[in-house]
């Protein structure tokens, strides 16, 4: 009996060790949740969980979201961590999810970063290297799970878009800057009147039903913007919101008062000189700090909807505090 009792000791030790490890893991998750909720209290005080970001547990790394007005569906663009064709997820008004893929105009599979998706009632625009792909919005709206969407065309731009959004009658498209990793041309670095050096730009195109694919060929104005911008949308009648993030750093939702802006010279865009506006501390009305890796944003029914990539299988840590959800908050001021 004594020998048998001695043989059980190693199993007890293993059980105790596993129990302690499990308790420590649970404590770590609880501590992380407490930290995130406290550190980003103003964000969570305002924000509401709306619905899941599709594909976060299937290798999809979400970069942007867009509301399809014709069907009340939501689109999610991004890329696959294993570099397979980049999907376009569609969440229907009833919560059903369809996973779509896109074919480039030459028939090859789209494997881009999926950094931005936006739409009108006629077309959907998906960011790609050097410009954006044009999709038929009706085909996107009616597409079934597994369907391949054929791009109608590729539109070339002066730079590769990091974010895009259509707000009212304006198509906004901008670039991303981070020193060393994501550089921008010297002429995009602008010292503003309040001493801020903005290292990136955003073009504003007019929607034009008579132009190819509904967008005027030349930007009507240009904005000088901060670095690390991942998304743009409006908030209320007079605010423009930028989503700013990179890596594990705190994300920022920067709201600018557009009534404070005035043209400050011109900028060469699409081969023409157009008015230049600078977003800096003079027009910054609100800065909401948010958890790391906030991505594209969308204005819908008076709120700003925020996507995030930290809960994807590539990064994982966001799963521990509910970052795999779309959050919506009021930033109208």
C-alpha positions as CSV (number, residue, x, y, z in Angstrom):
1,X,0.0,0.0,0.0
2,X,2.8,2.4,0.8
3,X,4.5,1.7,-2.5
4,X,1.3,2.3,-4.4
5,X,0.8,5.6,-2.6
6,X,4.3,6.7,-3.6
7,X,3.5,6.0,-7.2
8,X,0.6,8.4,-7.2
9,X,2.7,11.4,-6.1
10,X,4.0,12.4,-9.6
11,X,0.5,12.5,-10.9
12,X,-0.6,14.7,-8.0
13,X,2.3,17.0,-8.7
14,X,1.4,17.2,-12.4
15,X,-2.2,17.9,-11.5
16,X,-1.2,20.7,-9.0
17,X,1.1,22.2,-11.7
18,X,-1.6,22.2,-14.3
19,X,-4.1,23.7,-11.8
20,X,-1.7,26.4,-10.9
21,X,-0.9,27.1,-14.6
22,X,-4.6,27.3,-15.4
23,X,-5.3,29.6,-12.5
24,X,-2.4,31.9,-13.5
25,X,-3.7,31.9,-17.2
26,X,-7.2,32.8,-16.0
27,X,-5.8,35.5,-13.7
28,X,-3.7,36.9,-16.6
29,X,-6.7,37.1,-18.8
30,X,-8.8,38.8,-16.1
31,X,-5.9,41.2,-15.4
32,X,-5.6,42.0,-19.1
33,X,-9.3,42.7,-19.4
34,X,-9.2,45.0,-16.3
35,X,-6.2,46.8,-17.7
36,X,-7.7,47.4,-21.1
37,X,-11.0,48.5,-19.7
38,X,-9.3,51.0,-17.4
39,X,-6.7,52.2,-19.8
40,X,-9.2,52.8,-22.5
41,X,-12.1,53.7,-20.3
42,X,-13.3,56.7,-22.3
43,X,-13.6,54.5,-25.4
44,X,-15.5,51.7,-23.7
45,X,-17.7,54.2,-21.9
46,X,-18.9,55.5,-25.4
47,X,-18.6,52.3,-27.5
48,X,-21.1,49.5,-28.0
49,X,-20.4,46.1,-29.2
50,X,-22.4,45.7,-32.4
51,X,-21.5,42.4,-34.1
52,X,-18.6,40.0,-34.7
53,X,-15.9,40.6,-37.3
54,X,-16.2,37.6,-39.6
55,X,-13.3,35.3,-40.3
56,X,-11.1,36.2,-37.3
57,X,-10.8,32.6,-36.3
58,X,-10.2,31.4,-39.8
59,X,-6.9,33.3,-40.7
60,X,-8.6,36.5,-41.9
61,X,-6.9,39.7,-40.9
62,X,-9.6,42.5,-41.1
63,X,-8.5,45.9,-42.5
64,X,-11.8,47.7,-43.2
65,X,-15.6,47.6,-43.2
66,X,-18.3,49.2,-45.3
67,X,-22.1,49.4,-45.0
68,X,-23.9,48.4,-48.2
69,X,-26.9,50.8,-48.2
70,X,-28.9,48.9,-50.8
71,X,-29.2,45.7,-48.7
72,X,-28.2,46.8,-45.2
73,X,-25.3,44.4,-45.4
74,X,-21.7,44.9,-44.2
75,X,-18.6,44.2,-46.1
76,X,-15.2,43.4,-44.6
77,X,-11.9,43.6,-46.5
78,X,-8.5,42.3,-45.5
79,X,-6.0,39.6,-46.2
80,X,-5.2,36.0,-45.2
81,X,-2.3,35.4,-42.9
82,X,-1.2,32.4,-45.1
83,X,-1.1,34.7,-48.3
84,X,-4.0,32.8,-50.0
85,X,-6.5,34.8,-52.0
86,X,-7.9,37.7,-49.9
87,X,-11.5,37.3,-49.1
88,X,-14.3,39.8,-49.0
89,X,-16.7,38.9,-46.2
90,X,-20.4,40.0,-46.4
91,X,-22.5,40.1,-43.3
92,X,-26.2,40.2,-44.2
93,X,-28.9,42.1,-42.3
94,X,-30.0,38.8,-40.8
95,X,-26.5,38.0,-39.5
96,X,-25.7,35.4,-42.2
97,X,-22.1,35.6,-43.4
98,X,-20.8,34.9,-47.0
99,X,-17.2,34.5,-47.8
100,X,-16.4,35.9,-51.3
101,X,-13.2,36.2,-53.3
102,X,-12.2,38.6,-56.0
103,X,-10.7,38.1,-59.5
104,X,-8.5,40.9,-60.9
105,X,-9.4,42.2,-64.4
106,X,-6.9,39.8,-65.9
107,X,-8.6,36.9,-64.2
108,X,-6.0,36.2,-61.5
109,X,-7.0,35.9,-57.9
110,X,-6.8,39.1,-55.8
111,X,-4.2,38.6,-53.0
112,X,-3.9,42.2,-52.0
113,X,-3.8,43.7,-48.5
114,X,-7.5,44.5,-48.6
115,X,-6.7,47.8,-46.9
116,X,-10.0,49.5,-47.9
117,X,-13.5,48.8,-49.2
118,X,-16.2,51.4,-49.9
119,X,-19.3,51.6,-52.1
120,X,-22.0,53.5,-53.8
121,X,-25.3,52.0,-55.0
122,X,-23.6,51.2,-58.3
123,X,-20.0,50.2,-57.5
124,X,-17.8,48.9,-54.8
125,X,-14.2,50.0,-54.6
126,X,-11.5,47.7,-53.2
127,X,-8.0,49.0,-52.6
128,X,-5.1,47.4,-54.4
129,X,-1.5,48.1,-55.2
130,X,-1.3,51.4,-57.1
131,X,-5.0,52.1,-57.0
132,X,-8.3,50.3,-56.6
133,X,-10.5,47.7,-58.2
134,X,-14.0,48.4,-59.2
135,X,-16.8,45.8,-58.5
136,X,-20.4,45.8,-59.5
137,X,-22.3,46.7,-56.3
138,X,-25.4,44.8,-57.3
139,X,-23.3,41.6,-57.9
140,X,-21.6,42.1,-54.5
141,X,-25.0,42.6,-52.8
142,X,-26.5,39.4,-54.3
143,X,-23.4,37.2,-54.2
144,X,-23.6,33.8,-52.5
145,X,-21.1,32.2,-50.2
146,X,-18.1,31.0,-52.1
147,X,-18.7,33.2,-55.2
148,X,-15.9,34.8,-57.1
149,X,-16.5,38.5,-58.0
150,X,-14.9,39.7,-61.2
151,X,-13.4,43.2,-61.0
152,X,-14.7,45.4,-63.8
153,X,-11.5,47.5,-63.9
154,X,-8.5,48.8,-62.0
155,X,-8.2,52.5,-61.5
156,X,-4.7,53.9,-61.1
157,X,-3.9,56.5,-58.5
158,X,-0.8,58.6,-57.5
159,X,-0.2,56.2,-54.6
160,X,-1.3,52.9,-53.2
161,X,-4.4,53.5,-50.9
162,X,-4.1,52.6,-47.3
163,X,-7.7,53.7,-46.6
164,X,-10.7,54.9,-48.6
165,X,-14.3,55.9,-47.8
166,X,-17.2,57.5,-49.6
167,X,-18.9,60.2,-47.5
168,X,-21.8,62.1,-49.2
169,X,-20.7,63.0,-52.7
170,X,-17.0,62.7,-51.9
171,X,-14.6,59.8,-52.3
172,X,-11.7,60.0,-49.8
173,X,-8.5,58.0,-50.4
174,X,-5.3,58.3,-48.4
175,X,-1.9,56.8,-47.8
176,X,-0.1,55.3,-44.7
177,X,3.1,56.6,-43.2
178,X,5.4,55.0,-40.6
179,X,9.1,55.9,-40.4
180,X,11.4,53.3,-41.9
181,X,8.7,50.8,-42.8
182,X,6.2,52.8,-44.8
183,X,7.8,55.9,-46.2
184,X,6.1,58.5,-48.3
185,X,7.5,61.0,-50.9
186,X,9.3,64.1,-49.6
187,X,6.7,66.3,-51.2
188,X,4.0,64.6,-49.0
189,X,5.7,65.8,-45.9
190,X,4.2,69.2,-45.1
191,X,5.0,71.5,-42.2
192,X,1.7,73.0,-41.1
193,X,1.1,76.5,-39.6
194,X,1.0,75.2,-36.0
195,X,4.4,73.5,-36.4
196,X,3.1,70.0,-37.0
197,X,4.9,68.0,-39.7
198,X,2.3,65.9,-41.5
199,X,4.0,63.0,-43.5
200,X,1.0,61.8,-45.6
201,X,-1.8,63.1,-47.8
202,X,-5.4,62.2,-48.6
203,X,-7.2,63.0,-51.9
204,X,-10.8,64.0,-52.1
205,X,-12.6,63.1,-55.3
206,X,-16.1,64.2,-56.3
207,X,-18.5,61.5,-57.2
208,X,-19.5,62.0,-60.8
209,X,-22.2,59.9,-62.5
210,X,-20.8,60.9,-65.9
211,X,-17.3,59.8,-65.1
212,X,-15.9,56.3,-65.6
213,X,-17.1,54.2,-62.6
214,X,-18.7,57.2,-61.0
215,X,-15.6,59.0,-59.7
216,X,-14.1,62.2,-61.2
217,X,-10.6,61.6,-62.7
218,X,-8.9,64.5,-60.8
219,X,-9.0,65.2,-57.1
220,X,-10.9,68.4,-56.2
221,X,-8.8,68.9,-53.0
222,X,-6.0,67.4,-50.9
223,X,-5.6,67.0,-47.2
224,X,-2.3,67.0,-45.4
225,X,-2.7,64.3,-42.6
226,X,-0.8,62.7,-39.7
227,X,1.1,59.4,-40.1
228,X,-0.2,55.9,-39.3
229,X,-3.8,56.6,-40.5
230,X,-5.8,53.4,-41.1
231,X,-9.3,54.8,-41.9
232,X,-11.5,57.8,-42.4
233,X,-15.2,58.7,-42.0
234,X,-17.4,61.7,-41.1
235,X,-19.1,62.3,-37.8
236,X,-22.1,64.6,-37.9
237,X,-22.3,67.5,-40.2
238,X,-18.9,69.1,-39.6
239,X,-16.4,66.5,-38.3
240,X,-13.9,64.3,-40.1
241,X,-12.6,61.3,-38.1
242,X,-9.3,59.6,-38.8
243,X,-8.4,56.2,-37.3
244,X,-4.7,56.1,-36.3
245,X,-2.7,53.0,-35.2
246,X,0.4,50.9,-35.7
247,X,1.5,47.7,-33.9
248,X,0.9,47.6,-30.1
249,X,0.7,51.4,-29.7
250,X,-2.5,53.0,-28.5
251,X,-5.0,53.6,-31.3
252,X,-6.5,57.1,-31.7
253,X,-9.8,58.2,-33.2
254,X,-9.0,61.8,-34.2
255,X,-12.0,64.1,-34.9
256,X,-11.3,67.3,-36.8
257,X,-13.7,70.3,-37.0
258,X,-14.0,70.9,-40.7
259,X,-15.4,74.4,-40.2
260,X,-12.0,75.4,-38.9
261,X,-10.2,74.6,-42.2
262,X,-9.2,77.0,-44.9
263,X,-7.2,76.3,-48.1
264,X,-3.4,76.8,-47.4
265,X,-1.9,76.8,-50.9
266,X,-2.1,74.1,-53.5
267,X,-0.9,70.5,-54.0
268,X,-0.1,68.7,-57.3
269,X,-2.6,65.9,-57.6
270,X,-3.4,63.9,-60.7
271,X,-1.4,66.3,-62.7
272,X,-3.2,69.4,-61.6
273,X,-2.8,72.0,-58.8
274,X,-5.7,71.7,-56.3
275,X,-6.5,73.3,-53.0
276,X,-4.6,72.0,-50.0
277,X,-6.0,71.7,-46.4
278,X,-4.0,70.8,-43.4
279,X,-5.3,68.6,-40.5
280,X,-3.4,69.5,-37.3
281,X,-3.9,70.8,-33.8
282,X,-5.8,73.9,-34.9
283,X,-8.8,71.8,-36.1
284,X,-8.5,68.8,-33.8
285,X,-11.7,68.7,-31.8
286,X,-11.4,65.3,-30.1
287,X,-8.9,62.5,-29.6
288,X,-10.4,59.2,-28.3
289,X,-7.8,56.6,-27.3
290,X,-8.7,53.1,-28.3
291,X,-7.1,49.6,-27.9
292,X,-4.2,48.7,-30.3
293,X,-4.7,47.9,-33.9
294,X,-7.9,49.8,-34.8
295,X,-8.3,49.7,-38.5
296,X,-10.9,51.0,-41.0
297,X,-13.9,53.0,-39.7
298,X,-17.4,53.7,-41.2
299,X,-20.1,56.3,-40.4
300,X,-23.5,54.8,-40.0
301,X,-26.7,56.1,-38.4
302,X,-24.8,58.8,-36.5
303,X,-22.1,56.6,-35.1
304,X,-18.5,55.7,-36.0
305,X,-18.1,51.9,-36.5
306,X,-14.6,50.6,-35.8
307,X,-12.9,47.5,-37.1
308,X,-9.8,45.9,-35.5
309,X,-7.2,43.3,-36.5
310,X,-5.8,42.3,-33.1
311,X,-8.2,39.3,-32.6
312,X,-7.1,37.6,-35.8
313,X,-5.2,34.4,-35.6
314,X,-2.1,36.3,-36.8
315,X,-2.0,38.5,-33.6
316,X,-4.3,36.5,-31.2
317,X,-4.0,38.8,-28.2
318,X,-7.2,40.8,-29.1
319,X,-9.2,37.6,-28.6
320,X,-8.5,37.9,-24.9
321,X,-10.5,41.1,-24.4
322,X,-13.2,41.1,-27.1
323,X,-11.5,42.9,-29.9
324,X,-13.0,40.5,-32.5
325,X,-16.1,42.7,-32.4
326,X,-17.1,45.8,-34.3
327,X,-17.6,48.7,-31.9
328,X,-19.7,51.8,-32.5
329,X,-19.5,55.1,-30.8
330,X,-20.9,58.6,-31.1
331,X,-18.2,61.2,-32.1
332,X,-20.5,63.9,-33.3
333,X,-19.3,66.3,-30.5
